[in-house]
């Protein structure tokens, strides 16, 4: 198939280089919408592209700045009402935009390849917390961690998990890996 982006000189810009950049933005929009089509550039596309770049830059910095945190959702045995485990859920507190939904940043992390680093941080942090709970005398429970498609495809995933479990002195039976339904 063929995807085409269209931008007009001088209507979209009096700068010829910028006209080509705008056509490129429109072409990527055509590809994103399934390809084998054409899109005419409009300035909304430019605003959207700039916003996307800002989100990607913020996401790259979020890990370095410690803006991610985990919350733990209990998994309760229905008959005894005892906590049998917890599920680690990542949250992002952006310094300007506030709480960012995982529905916004997880797909972006997958698209950009940042999901590997973020996912490894989640595994490491969840196991570290489980170790602290065990040291504090809490009853044994499992820790469930979600894996993305990209993480699941990582050839080094098993080795990374083994290393994190060893770092924290945890029995592998305490870690549950949940693979998202879309796999």
Buried (B, 14 or more C-beta within 10 A) or exposed (E): EEBBBBBEBEEBBEEEEBBBBBBBBBBBBBBEEEEEBEBBBBEEBBEEBEEEEEBBEBBBEBBEEEBBEBEBEEBEEEEEEEEBBBBBBBBBBBEEEEEBEEEBBBEBBBEEEBBBEBBBBBBBBBBBBBBEBBEEEEEEBBBBBBBBEBBEEBEEBEEBBEBBBEEBEBEEEBBBBEEEEEE
